[in-house]
Amino acid sequence: GRKRCIHVACPDLRSGSPDEGSASVRLRAAYLAVLRSFLASDAAELRVPPISGGIFAGRHKPRIPDSTFEAMLYAIDSLSEADQAALRMRSVLLCIYEASEYHAFAAAQAALCAGVELTLAIEGWSSLG
């Protein structure tokens, strides 16, 4: 099938040494923009890496797994009921490219996403093919 790409300018959490609250606001806005773009498309599946992960995380790197799911859940809650229903009919896959980070993201997902009515899965590098 046809592939699509949503480009997002990820917040650079290294610059200006944002506090945790400011970093959280930036991540929430980025994930909300991605979800809205996804919903405006006809794609059935979204594969997204952790926004502002890796080198862009700065001093926030240890909290990125939790911050990612917190921001995604906030973004989902910020959508209209109709958009949330449309999102439940699609898949959102968080793609973890660093094998060493996979377990931290899996633990964050288990702790923060229990009971979420959404296909929000973690996909490791080896399964991306």
C-alpha positions in Angstrom: 0.0 0.0 0.0 0.8 3.6 -0.2 3.0 5.0 2.5 2.6 8.5 4.1 4.8 10.6 6.3 3.8 13.1 8.9 6.7 15.5 9.7 6.8 17.0 13.1 9.3 19.5 14.4 10.1 17.8 17.7 10.7 20.1 20.6 14.4 20.3 21.4 14.4 19.8 25.1 18.1 20.5 25.3 17.6 24.2 24.4 16.9 26.6 27.1 16.9 23.8 29.7 13.1 23.7 30.0 11.7 22.6 33.3 9.7 19.4 33.4 6.4 21.3 33.1 7.5 23.2 30.0 8.9 20.0 28.4 5.6 18.3 29.1 3.6 21.1 27.4 5.8 20.9 24.4 5.5 17.2 24.0 1.7 17.3 24.5 1.4 19.8 21.7 3.6 17.8 19.4 1.7 14.5 19.9 -1.6 16.3 19.5 -0.5 17.8 16.2 0.6 14.3 15.0 -2.7 12.7 16.0 -4.7 15.4 14.3 -2.7 15.0 11.1 -3.1 11.2 11.3 -6.9 11.5 11.8 -7.0 13.9 8.8 -5.4 11.2 6.6 -7.0 8.0 5.4 -4.2 5.9 6.9 -5.2 3.0 9.2 -1.9 2.8 11.1 0.5 5.4 12.6 4.0 4.5 13.4 5.7 7.1 15.5 9.0 7.2 17.3 9.2 8.9 20.7 9.1 12.6 19.9 12.0 14.4 21.4 13.7 11.2 22.3 17.4 10.5 21.8 19.7 13.5 21.4 16.7 16.0 21.7 15.8 14.8 25.2 18.6 16.5 27.0 18.4 16.2 30.7 14.9 14.8 30.3 16.1 11.5 28.7 15.4 9.4 31.9 11.8 10.5 31.9 11.1 10.3 28.2 9.3 6.9 28.4 6.8 8.1 31.0 6.6 11.6 29.4 5.9 10.0 26.0 2.9 8.1 27.2 1.7 10.9 29.4 1.8 13.3 26.4 0.1 10.8 24.1 -2.7 10.2 26.6 -3.2 13.9 27.1 -3.3 14.4 23.4 -5.9 11.6 23.0 -8.0 13.2 25.8 -7.8 16.5 24.1 -9.4 15.2 20.9 -13.1 15.5 20.4 -15.3 12.5 21.2 -15.7 11.9 17.4 -12.0 12.0 16.8 -11.4 9.7 19.8 -13.9 7.2 18.3 -12.1 7.4 14.9 -8.8 6.9 16.6 -10.1 3.7 18.2 -10.7 2.3 14.8 -7.0 2.7 13.9 -3.7 1.6 15.2 -1.0 3.8 16.8 2.4 2.1 17.1 5.2 3.6 19.1 8.4 2.6 17.4 11.4 2.1 19.7 14.7 2.1 17.7 17.1 1.7 20.6 16.9 -1.8 22.0 18.3 -0.6 25.3 15.2 1.6 25.7 12.5 -0.9 24.9 12.0 -2.2 28.4 11.7 1.3 29.9 9.0 2.1 27.3 7.2 -1.2 27.9 7.2 -0.5 31.7 5.8 3.0 31.2 3.1 1.7 28.9 2.1 -0.9 31.4 2.0 1.6 34.3 0.2 4.5 32.4 -2.0 2.9 29.7 -3.9 0.3 31.6 -7.5 0.4 30.5 -6.9 2.7 27.5 -9.4 1.8 24.7 -6.9 2.2 21.9 -4.5 0.0 20.0 -1.4 1.7 21.4 1.4 -0.8 20.9 5.2 -0.7 21.2 7.1 -1.9 18.2 10.8 -2.7 18.5 13.4 -2.1 15.9 13.7 -5.8 15.1 10.0 -6.1 14.1 9.9 -3.1 11.8 11.2 -5.0 8.8 
